[in-house]
């Protein structure tokens, strides 16, 4: 499991996966009164209107009124409430390829041609039937409507059989149409079934009288899916093909109604009309689900809603903006898409790169000669995204760079290429690297010839190039602009790195690298440049001093991508050796490393630091890894030289059981010993005898002890609050003819006499402890007691040490000895200073009149002076070094 590893990153979930080659299932929920769409994505089942993950990729999906059935390899599972695995059916020897729910039973067929009927609740086998592969290899299963206990089986040989599974009897054999059956579908009419064949024929057949009612043929290969429209109007049948086209047949007129070409770019895996509504849902292996609505003239559908990701693996991903909520992704399918880490509804596709948009639209996906090759690298900036294009991209083997507009979700206005190639496009020259300035005004593009050009993003005008003819002798492997548009850094394949002034285009500095660089990445905030080399090593260069400050080696394959953590402390790299490594720049150590099934092609870390995103070889998803250091204790110690990285399963679309990564549920108990040691580590009172240690008390406990009288004066109310006199129930009046009220007499304010308690005062705990310490010479107990008290309480305790407060000179001497002990041991240093200062302020007169106290104070004075001179020397040394480091030109 992912969480068992004591690592920095834990698998969270995958983005951009919506459909696979497994047909979807549509089910009606009676109580909710709505339809749910269940679809298999890798190891998980998604329900749209999520389920838990299975150990392997799902091969088959079906549903009845209550449960969703999903199989992988030779095991069948049943999900309830869209997420929990409630039943498991084990008994097949081979991979299951057909599943059909059947009342209280479920039927499954494996590739060895064994059919098993299971009791859904008890999970027991009700019936097992073996078929001979040579004569009847099962390829389709259907339960015809109103046929009690009966199932219809289609075969690769073309014949069909009707079985009663209660009595285990073959009731009838249909000879077939000399072509393998691919799909069986129940028509809205009873006894009528549609049979899809490999030849592209669809036979609408009455199984009661064994009569063919009508026959249709499609020219696009085998029939992959059939669905009947049961809504208003004409009865319509839709059929899917392996090349992504859909044909709609009118069953009354017995003719083709319309064609929906390129509904998907791969085979139509599943297709179902929503009962009672003019909606058709389709899914395919091109990672798309589409809902088509039939509300226009001509009977063709238009896309009402869709969820789609890349249909070919993404090659480059980068976070867009600073909120860490959008990831821009360029795929081998030629599209640029934006995936939201918050919710699927915020995903958007910026479309496919095209030389001429109008011509591309006319020709359609399959015949489009105007389509641009896939994007290899791109850069994006959000500074002026609402004013003009904010994304610039290079295409594979293509000289022209394109701009894209995130707000309009489309290709941008400009095509950026040097003027000398405006007429003809060279085959051997192409754009290799690109960067966009932080202000969003300029794009810097490097070519395979070594030329580096600057273009204006708003107008698309060429604003000059670097070097006389070209910046480098070899191909440009990377370009970066610093955060303030002062410097441009270029790296060439000949092994040079050059620094140029942005405005004047002058060369500032050139340096030779240890070998040929394969790519560079700049962390603008900290001015750190990561350089990946062809010899699989990585160097880190400080652009202020222009020196290489760190060199890392450890990868055994080509370095595919690099990303910095937001604070610039970590550099995370991925390589063709299937590892993802995290290097700590301050310490120069490898702090995390893990293996994945297939090599990570691209990496990007969230600007908020919560997720690392990765894409992998031959994989359509974008995988999110959560940064565990944000919510649990992770050991960031350097990994040993002989460290063997552990294999980590890429996260599925939803966490596997026991892997939910919510803050309250994270269990650190399963971590390795190193982590436990860290948890149990307690800092000693004093690290070393020569060191001065401060207490861990907050400043409010000791800093204001000398200013307590000022604070009390400030906090004292100007006049005491007056309580209003309560009026009597009957207001007293003077006797007489005219009633007059008695005037209340003024009360005379009586001053209370303050009695000086002196010796009558009760001894406090602190006082008693100090008295005891005179004989035992152990001062830790009174000190610990004093540390627990607040500032005003401390003042009362120290006031009470003098004879007028009920104390004695012996106890005052004891207090001074406690301070002496603190200075000797060199801990709680700031407390000793604060307590002594308050003591001297309160009892200076008493101290001068008592010779034994004076002697103790003079001894403390020399001790304090020695300690402070030692400390001051160290402070001065450190300050000198710091000032030199800041001001000196290195």
C-alpha positions, -999 to 999 in steps of 0.1 A, spaced: 0 0 0 11 36 -6 8 47 30 31 20 44 61 38 29 78 63 52 81 87 22 76 123 15 48 118 -11 17 96 -9 -5 87 -38 -37 108 -37 -57 104 -70 -56 106 -107 -70 134 -129 -81 134 -165 -94 97 -167 -130 95 -178 -134 64 -200 -118 32 -211 -124 3 -235 -150 -13 -211 -186 -5 -221 -205 17 -196 -237 7 -177 -268 28 -173 -290 20 -142 -322 35 -128 -325 43 -91 -361 39 -81 -360 59 -48 -339 87 -63 -359 87 -95 -329 92 -117 -305 74 -139 -269 67 -129 -240 61 -153 -214 37 -141 -181 36 -160 -148 16 -155 -116 36 -153 -86 14 -147 -92 -2 -113 -122 20 -102 -158 24 -111 -171 60 -115 -207 67 -110 -219 100 -125 -249 120 -115 -175 68 -66 -165 36 -60 -135 21 -43 -107 6 -63 -101 -30 -72 -66 -45 -72 -63 -47 -110 -78 -30 -141 -115 -38 -146 -123 -59 -177 -161 -62 -175 -190 -41 -161 -227 -47 -155 -255 -35 -132 -289 -45 -119 -314 -25 -99 -293 -25 -67 -257 -36 -75 -229 -28 -99 -208 -59 -110 -172 -55 -120 -147 -82 -128 -109 -83 -131 -90 -114 -142 -110 -144 -129 -128 -127 -100 -162 -109 -99 -171 -82 -74 -204 -65 -66 -205 -29 -54 -233 -14 -33 -240 23 -27 -217 30 -56 -186 24 -35 -184 -6 -12 -175 -41 -24 -202 -62 -8 -199 -95 -27 -170 -114 -42 -175 -144 -66 -145 -167 -70 -145 -199 -90 -134 -191 -126 -101 -205 -137 -97 -179 -165 -103 -143 -172 -140 -132 -172 -151 -114 -203 -190 -114 -201 -212 -105 -171 -250 -105 -171 -272 -98 -140 -302 -120 -140 -328 -114 -112 -314 -129 -80 -286 -144 -100 -256 -131 -120 -241 -149 -150 -204 -147 -159 -185 -163 -188 -147 -167 -189 -124 -170 -219 -121 -207 -214 -158 -209 -224 -171 -218 -189 -205 -202 -179 -213 -199 -142 -246 -188 -127 -241 -173 -92 -265 -167 -64 -261 -129 -58 -267 -130 -20 -250 -163 -9 -221 -159 -34 -225 -196 -42 -224 -213 -76 -259 -222 -87 -249 -238 -120 -218 -243 -141 -219 -252 -179 -188 -259 -200 -191 -252 -237 -169 -266 -264 -148 -238 -279 -146 -254 -313 -184 -256 -318 -198 -228 -296 -174 -201 -282 -196 -177 -263 -192 -140 -274 -225 -124 -262 -251 -130 -234 -286 -116 -232 -317 -122 -210 -347 -116 -233 -375 -96 -218 -404 -116 -202 -385 -149 -208 -385 -165 -174 -352 -182 -164 -340 -180 -200 -308 -166 -215 -298 -162 -251 -261 -169 -260 -243 -157 -291 -212 -174 -304 -180 -167 -325 -192 -195 -349 -224 -174 -356 -250 -197 -341 -273 -187 -311 -286 -208 -283 -316 -203 -259 -311 -219 -225 -333 -224 -194 -308 -220 -166 -332 -233 -139 -336 -267 -155 -302 -265 -173 -317 -273 -207 -309 -261 -242 -344 -250 -255 -335 -239 -291 -306 -234 -314 -305 -206 -340 -284 -214 -371 -270 -178 -373 -258 -158 -403 -224 -173 -410 -206 -145 -391 -195 -142 -354 -219 -125 -330 -204 -94 -313 -234 -80 -294 -270 -88 -285 -295 -62 -276 -332 -64 -265 -355 -44 -287 -385 -24 -272 -408 -50 -286 -412 -84 -268 -395 -114 -285 -374 -91 -307 -336 -90 -304 -310 -71 -324 -279 -92 -332 -246 -74 -342 -222 -93 -364 -185 -91 -372 -194 -86 -409 -210 -52 -400 -246 -66 -403 -273 -60 -378 -301 -85 -377 -334 -76 -360 -347 -111 -353 -379 -125 -337 -367 -153 -314 -402 -167 -307 -409 -176 -344 -372 -176 -355 -379 -150 -381 -356 -121 -393 -377 -89 -394 -351 -66 -409 -314 -65 -418 -290 -36 -420 -254 -33 -430 -226 -8 -419 -194 -4 -439 -172 5 -409 -164 -30 -397 -179 -51 -368 -208 -38 -347 -194 -29 -313 -226 -17 -296 -264 -14 -302 -290 7 -284 -327 14 -291 -344 47 -286 -376 43 -266 -385 80 -264 -412 97 -284 -415 96 -321 -401 70 -345 -383 39 -332 -346 44 -338 -317 20 -334 -282 33 -330 -251 11 -338 -215 18 -330 -183 9 -350 -146 3 -343 -136 35 -359 -158 58 -338 -187 64 -361 -224 59 -351 -252 50 -375 -288 58 -367 -314 35 -384 -351 42 -387 -369 9 -379 -403 20 -394 -389 31 -427 -361 4 -426 -335 29 -438 -305 49 -425 -316 80 -407 -283 97 -403 -246 92 -395 -226 107 -366 -190 105 -379 -161 108 -355 -183 106 -324 -152 91 -307 -116 89 -320 -115 52 -311 -140 23 -311 -174 29 -295 -172 8 -264 -206 14 -249 -238 31 -261 -272 35 -244 -302 56 -249 -317 70 -217 -352 55 -214 -380 80 -221 -356 108 -232 -340 118 -265 -305 113 -250 -277 89 -261 -247 82 -239 -215 69 -255 -180 61 -242 -148 48 -258 -112 40 -252 -103 76 -263 -110 87 -226 -143 104 -234 -179 101 -223 -204 120 -243 -241 127 -239 -258 134 -272 -292 151 -275 -316 146 -305 -335 178 -306 -326 192 -341 -339 186 -376 -325 156 -396 -323 133 -366 -286 138 -358 -274 144 -323 -254 172 -309 -231 170 -278 -251 181 -247 -225 172 -221 -191 156 -221 -162 146 -199 -130 140 -218 -93 138 -211 -63 131 -234 -69 103 -259 -31 98 -261 -6 101 -232 2 136 -219 38 146 -224 42 179 -205 23 193 -175 27 226 -157 6 243 -129 -11 274 -143 -15 304 -120 -6 307 -83 -37 291 -66 -26 255 -74 -60 246 -89 -53 242 -126 -28 220 -144 -21 226 -181 -13 195 -200 -1 189 -235 -7 154 -250 5 133 -279 -30 137 -293 -21 172 -302 -44 189 -277 -37 213 -248 -60 208 -219 -66 222 -184 -75 199 -155 -88 212 -122 -76 197 -90 -108 208 -73 -136 194 -95 -141 179 -130 -166 205 -140 -138 232 -141 -118 211 -167 -115 226 -201 -99 218 -234 -80 245 -254 -83 223 -285 -59 210 -311 -31 230 -327 -39 238 -363 -22 257 -391 -56 268 -404 -86 265 -381 -113 269 -408 -98 242 -431 -93 219 -401 -130 221 -392 -141 213 -427 -120 182 -430 -128 167 -396 -105 148 -373 -96 119 -394 -86 137 -427 -71 168 -411 -39 177 -429 -37 211 -412 -32 197 -377 0 207 -359 22 180 -344 20 175 -306 33 201 -282 67 193 -267 72 222 -243 51 252 -233 52 281 -209 23 300 -193 18 332 -174 -13 347 -158 -3 384 -157 -22 396 -188 -44 366 -195 -76 386 -200 -58 411 -223 -39 388 -247 -26 352 -250 -8 339 -220 6 306 -232 33 299 -258 41 264 -271 67 246 -292 56 217 -315 74 185 -323 99 190 -352 82 223 -361 97 258 -364 66 278 -357 56 283 -320 19 289 -313 2 311 -287 -29 300 -267 -55 319 -248 -66 304 -215 -96 327 -211 -111 320 -245 -100 283 -243 -86 283 -278 -55 287 -299 -43 323 -298 -38 349 -325 -1 346 -333 22 321 -350 58 330 -339 87 322 -362 117 341 -376 109 362 -407 134 345 -430 112 313 -427 79 330 -434 77 319 -470 92 283 -467 92 261 -436 125 242 -432 123 205 -423 155 202 -402 151 234 -381 126 234 -352 118 252 -319 133 234 -289 128 257 -259 105 284 -248 99 308 -219 75 336 -211 84 366 -190 67 370 -156 49 402 -168 34 382 -197 47 406 -224 74 387 -241 81 352 -253 117 339 -257 121 310 -282 152 289 -288 157 269 -320 177 238 -329 201 260 -349 212 278 -317 192 310 -325 173 327 -296 145 352 -305 123 375 -285 87 382 -295 60 405 -282 30 384 -269 4 411 -276 14 419 -312 34 389 -321 62 412 -335 98 400 -335 118 421 -309 153 409 -317 177 380 -312 207 372 -290 242 370 -304 254 383 -338 238 355 -358 230 329 -331 234 326 -294 249 291 -294 268 268 -318 247 238 -308 209 234 -304 192 253 -277 184 230 -248 167 255 -225 159 293 -221 149 310 -189 141 347 -180 146 359 -144 117 374 -124 126 410 -132 133 408 -169 170 416 -163 187 385 -175 181 357 -200 199 324 -195 204 301 -224 219 266 -225 233 250 -257 240 214 -266 277 222 -271 280 225 -233 279 262 -227 255 283 -205 252 320 -213 238 350 -194 224 379 -216 210 413 -207 173 413 -216 170 448 -229 204 454 -247 208 417 -258 245 419 -247 263 388 -235 271 392 -198 288 359 -189 295 326 -205 305 294 -187 314 259 -198 294 230 -183 307 196 -173 288 180 -201 260 186 -226 228 199 -208 194 182 -216 173 209 -200 172 238 -175 146 250 -150 146 283 -131 130 290 -98 124 327 -102 117 337 -66 150 324 -53 172 327 -85 182 291 -85 187 273 -118 184 235 -121 204 220 -150 199 184 -161 228 168 -181 230 140 -208 252 120 -184 221 118 -160 236 142 -134 220 174 -121 236 207 -112 222 237 -93 234 271 -103 229 304 -83 222 331 -109 234 359 -86 270 345 -82 268 325 -115 284 295 -98 273 259 -95 264 254 -58 252 218 -58 258 187 -80 237 156 -77 242 122 -92 222 90 -87 198 87 -117 206 58 -141 185 70 -171 176 101 -190 162 129 -168 127 136 -182 117 166 -161 124 187 -130 103 208 -106 111 230 -76 90 232 -44 74 266 -40 100 277 -14 129 265 -36 142 241 -9 136 209 -29 144 199 -64 123 169 -76 135 150 -106 121 121 -127 141 98 -149 137 69 -173 150 46 -145 114 49 -132 124 68 -100 112 101 -87 138 117 -64 136 147 -41 169 166 -34 172 190 -5 192 220 -17 203 235 17 218 202 28 227 189 -6 212 155 1 187 131 -14 158 130 11 132 110 -8 131 84 -36 105 60 -49 99 38 -78 69 38 -101 56 11 -126 63 33 -157 87 62 -159 74 97 -151 76 118 -183 67 151 -167 65 166 -132 51 198 -117 47 209 -81 18 230 -69 25 266 -61 9 260 -27 31 230 -21 2 205 -14 6 182 -44 32 169 -68 17 160 -102 32 135 -126 24 119 -160 38 85 -171 49 66 -202 18 52 -221 -6 65 -194 -35 89 -200 -38 101 -164 -22 129 -144 -13 115 -110 -15 136 -79 8 128 -49 1 146 -17 30 162 2 29 143 35 52 168 53 22 192 54 0 170 76 22 143 94 57 139 107 80 128 79 117 121 84 136 144 61 170 128 69 194 121 41 189 87 25 219 62 28 241 56 -3 228 20 -6 191 30 -2 168 7 -22 137 26 -33 104 8 -28 79 3 -56 48 25 -52 15 18 -70 3 49 -89 -29 62 -72 -62 53 -88 -91 77 -94 -102 73 -58 -82 60 -28 -79 23 -21 -95 10 12 -74 21 41 -56 47 20 -80 77 25 -57 107 29 -78 129 51 -59 147 79 -78 132 108 -74 96 95 -37 96 88 -20 69 109 17 73 115 19 42 136 27 21 106 58 42 98 94 29 101 116 32 132 133 64 120 100 82 123 93 68 158 127 79 170 119 114 159 86 114 177 102 102 210 131 126 209 132 150 238 156 179 238 179 179 269 179 209 294 214 219 283 230 208 250 266 216 262 284 230 292 299 259 271 266 269 257 242 295 271 206 281 269 174 301 270 142 289 286 113 280 263 89 303 281 70 329 261 83 365 262 51 377 281 62 358 312 95 376 317 100 406 293 77 431 310 87 424 346 104 457 350 76 477 334 48 462 356 40 494 374 37 513 341 14 486 328 -7 487 359 -10 525 357 -21 522 321 -47 495 328 -61 513 359 -96 527 353 -97 566 356 -126 564 381 -142 533 397 -176 523 382 -205 537 401 -234 514 410 -267 532 405 -288 534 437 -318 512 435 -350 532 439 -374 523 468 -406 506 459 -427 533 476 -411 568 472 -411 584 506 -431 618 508 -433 646 534 -465 648 555 -488 677 544 -515 688 521 -491 690 491 -472 658 487 -434 664 484 -407 638 480 -380 634 506 -345 644 492 -320 615 497 -292 623 521 -257 624 507 -237 595 520 -203 604 534 -174 585 518 -155 567 545 -118 558 538 -108 523 547 -77 519 568 -50 497 552 -34 475 578 2 465 571 1 428 577 39 423 579 45 391 599 9 381 599 12 373 561 10 336 553 41 320 538 37 310 501 50 278 485 78 296 468 89 311 502 89 277 518 109 261 490 135 289 492 138 283 530 143 246 524 170 252 497 192 271 523 199 237 540 197 213 510 213 237 484 188 224 457 173 253 438 155 235 410 122 232 429 118 270 437 129 279 401 103 255 385 76 270 407 86 305 396 85 295 359 48 285 362 37 319 376 26 350 356 44 384 357 22 400 384 23 369 406 61 369 403 63 405 415 41 396 446 64 367 454 96 388 452 80 417 472 72 392 499 109 382 504 117 415 523 111 418 560 82 444 556 65 419 533 68 391 558 102 378 546 137 377 560 173 383 549 181 346 549 154 340 522 167 369 502 201 354 503 186 321 492 170 338 462 204 354 452 220 319 454 192 305 431 202 332 405 238 323 410 230 286 403 212 296 371 242 316 359 266 287 368 246 261 349 241 286 320 204 277 314 172 298 316 196 327 310 170 353 301 149 344 332 179 349 355 184 384 341 147 393 343 142 379 379 174 396 392 165 429 376 131 429 393 147 418 426 172 447 426 145 472 417 123 462 446 149 456 473 179 479 465 177 498 499 176 465 519 205 451 500 228 481 507 222 479 544 228 441 548 266 432 545 260 394 538 236 403 510 260 429 496 287 402 494 265 378 475 254 406 451 290 415 443 299 379 436 269 377 412 280 409 395 314 394 385 298 362 374 273 381 352 301 402 337 322 372 327 292 354 310 281 385 292 316 393 279 319 357 265 285 360 249 292 395 234 324 382 218 305 354 201 277 378 189 302 402 175 320 374 156 288 362 141 276 397 131 310 404 114 307 373 93 271 380 84 279 416 74 309 404 53 288 378 35 261 404 27 285 432 14 315 414 0 316 406 -37 321 369 -40 
